[in-house]
Every structure is written in C-alpha cells, then in structure tokens.
C-alpha cells in the first residue's frame, strides 16, 4: 500500500496556505453590503470559468502534465488566490463561509473514501445477464449511502473479475458508470457531492428521499435496457468463453465489512443528525470531528492487506482536494453575481433548470454547477412555483430539477463526475478497451438523452 510520504508535503503546503489565509485573515476589512453581487464586474467570473475549462480540457490535451496532483494544485492556486485576495477586502464573510464548506466537503469525501476502501469484495461468479444486472442494481442502491465514488470503487473490480472470461464487457462498464458512478447517488446528500453542497446550504438531509420515484424510474428503466442488451451480447459470446466462465467460478468473500459497515452507518447518522435541525449550536466543526474519528478508526482498524487488495492510495482524494480548493475559491464571485443578477439568464422553469444544470454538469463538473444554479434559484426575480425547501429560499420543484440535472447528467461524459474517469482507468488497467471521450458520448446520447427527455415530461 502506498502511504502519504514526506516528499509529498510540497503538494499540500499551498493548499494549507490557501486555507490559512481564508480562515485567519483579519475581519476589519469586511464588506457586508448586500449589493456586492450587483456591483461586481463580470470579469471576476473568469477565474471560475477558466478553472472549469482546465478540468474539462487538460486531462485530454495535456494528460501527462495534468496527472501529478501538484500541477492541479498549481492551477488552483494561480486562479484562486486573486479571488481570495479580492474578497478578503470586499466580503470577508463570503470567504470564511466558503472555506468552511470546503473543509466539510473534503472531510466527508475523505471519510467515505477511507472507510469504503477498507471493504474488499472477492468473487468470480458466472457472468450471466441476471448476475450483471444484480451488480448494477446493488451499486445503484449503495451509491446513495456510501457515495458514488465509494460504491464504484467497491464493486468495479469484482464486476470485472466476474466478467473476465467474457469477450463483450464494454457495455457493462458503460452502464456501471451510468448507474453506480452517477444516477444511483441521488437519494441522500452522501450519494453525490452536489447534494452534499445542498445539505451544507440548508437542504434537510431527508429531503432528497423525495426523489425516490425519479430514482427508481430511471434506474429501473436503465436496468431493463441493460438486461436486454446483455442478453443479446451473451448469446454472441464464443462457446469457449462461456465454458471458461462456468468452470472458473470462485466463491464470494466480503472482507473488512464487520469493521467498516458500522462506520459507514456512523457517517450517515452523523450527517443526518449533527446539524442545526437537531443541535442547539452550530454543527461545524463537531460533525467534521466525528467524521475524522470514524475515518481514523477505519484506517487503524482495517488490516493493511485489505487496502492493498483494493489498490488503495490517497491519490484520488488529494486530487479532489487540490481541484476543489480552486473551484470553491473561484466560484465566490459567480455565486454572488447570480444571487443579484441571475434573473437576466432567462432560466426560470423547472425544465430549463434541469437541462441547464445537466448540460453544464456533463462537460464541467456537477458540484460547482449545482452550486451555481442553486444560487440562481434563490434569486428573488425567479417566479415562485410553490413551497420553499426549508430556509433555502428555493422552490421544491426547482431544487428537484437542479438535483436531478446535476446527478443524472454527470453520467453524460467521462468528465461529468469524478468516479467516471476512475472506473474507465481501472477497466483499462484490466486490459479492457474502453470507448474514447466521444465514443462514450455516442452511448450516453443514444441511451440517456431519451431517458432524460422522458424525465422532463413525466416529472418536471
């Protein structure tokens, strides 16, 4: 297992410096004027736009340079520090609030990542269409409770092992990205990072359970499509491959579950109940301290061999921290401008919120996209369409549209959600030839776009 070494410290120091500036700078220069978003130049949205474009383009255009986390952090620092410097003088409280959200966001993801990384599933069942569909259904359920990243990392290796004797597997991995790495995660704030950001902004933990009908409808439909497709593919497998699949069956063993499953439950309960709805004081940093403790118990209580079997490293979570430091910093002016002038965009109906959020989530990243349109939905110029969600000021139907757009359409491209590329990478490490960026989009456009059109007409 790779450990975090001292030689990696330079990667973390700029990030820690950003956090230190954001958290300890003097408050004397604060500007709490409510009109700051109306007066702010649109120029200050450019760092946010450039940050998102870097995330979308550099993995394709400069893959070798982009791979080291230190280079991602360089980009975040260059783009984020000017914005932080501006708002330390214009609106210190916006910086402080953003820093708090960033810390909460990273601690939640890290706790889920560490705990799920201690559970190992070893299996090689017969790769029948029914078994594969069962894998996808299990992953779609787990995604909402251990995160799309956790569920994807837990199940992709045993799914590939189960299908190792088959010659037609690409479609299974594609549907795995659709269902486990994205769509399955819309039932709780733990499921997908955008929903956790909504939770931090006041959306009640249990509110996302209101999306269960939409979740069940889309998951059920895609599972049906997958099953029909896999039956078709299965009948075209070589006889020799199917024979090997029958002869090389291995029993299923789930290791590390007795240590880590209770800790995952602890994460769910912490996020659900350690908040201002149940506490007479602010939940931060008590909730974050509990999450860190749960992750520490998993780290020290799980045998190292299990993490080695999962090829566990801290690279993915350091990557997320490096990138989202820049995202959180640069999106401050964008959110304030949307609060003040968002009505000028013409996005007001549930349908327009769903597709605008979804299309941007497809090519940028669904977490900042969710935050931006959440801020837009709070704009007082948006006509009210019904009851508001708690104290957020966002209509129920608009929040549903934003949530579904961000979570569902993150599956449209490899860059829509962090687990997408991770699943692709693991599949390719196993020797599976995955579609190119645009090859994957042929699948997503053909299968998902008609599904999302139906979601629009039926639910929005």
RACOR-V158632 format. One record per backbone hydrogen bond with DSSP energy under -1.0 kcal/mol. NH is the residue of the N-H (numbers start at 1). CO is the residue of the C=O. If there is no record, write none. Layout:
nh->(NH/NH)
co->(CO/CO)
This chain:
nh->(8/9/11/12/13/16/17/18/19/20/21/22/23/24/25/30/36/39/40/44/45/46/49/50/51/52/53/54/55/56/57/58/60/61/62/66/67/72/73/74/75/76/77/78/79/80/81/84/85/86/87/88/89/90/91/95/96/97/98/99/100/101/102/103/104/105/106/107/108/109/110/111/112/113/114/115/116/117/118/119/120/122/124/128/132/133/134/135/136/137/138/139/140/141/142/143/145/146/148/151/152/153/154/155/156/159/160/161/162/163/164/173/174/175/176/177/178/179/180/181/183/184/185/191/195/196/197/198/199/200/201/202/203/207/209/210/211/212/215/216/217/218/219/220/221/222/223/224/225/226/227/228/229/230/231/232/233/234/235/236/237/242/243/244/245/246/247/248/250/253/255/260/261/264/265/266/267/268/269/270/271/272/273/274/275/278/279/287/289/290/291/292/293/294/295/296/297/298/299/300/301/302/306/307/308/309/310/311/312/318/319/320/321/322/323/324/325/327/328/329/330/331/332/335/336/337/338/339/340/341/342/344/345/346/353/354/355/356/357/358/359/360/361/362/364/366/369/370/371/372/373/374/375/376/377/379/382/389/392/396/399/400/401/402/403/404/405/406/407/408/409/411/412/416/420/422/423/424/425/426/427/428/429/430/431/432/440/441/442/443/444/445/446/447/448/449/452/453/454/455/456/457/458/459/460)
co->(5/6/8/9/9/12/13/14/15/16/17/18/19/20/21/27/33/35/36/41/42/43/45/46/47/48/49/50/51/52/53/54/57/57/58/62/63/68/69/70/71/72/73/74/75/76/77/80/81/82/83/84/86/86/87/91/92/93/94/95/96/97/98/99/100/101/102/103/104/105/106/107/108/109/110/111/112/113/115/116/255/253/250/126/128/129/130/131/132/133/134/135/136/137/138/139/142/142/191/147/148/149/150/151/152/155/156/157/158/159/161/169/170/171/172/173/174/175/176/176/178/179/182/188/192/192/193/194/195/196/197/199/198/204/206/207/208/209/211/212/213/214/215/216/217/218/219/220/221/222/223/224/225/226/227/228/229/230/231/233/234/238/239/240/241/242/243/244/124/122/120/256/257/260/261/262/263/264/265/266/267/268/269/270/273/275/275/283/285/286/287/288/289/290/291/292/293/294/295/296/297/298/303/303/304/305/306/308/307/314/315/316/317/318/319/320/321/323/324/325/326/327/329/331/332/333/334/335/336/337/338/341/342/343/349/350/351/352/353/354/355/356/357/358/360/416/365/366/367/368/369/370/371/372/373/376/379/394/389/387/395/396/397/398/399/400/401/402/403/404/405/408/409/413/417/418/419/420/421/422/423/424/425/426/428/427/436/437/438/439/440/441/442/443/444/444/448/449/450/451/452/453/454/455/456)
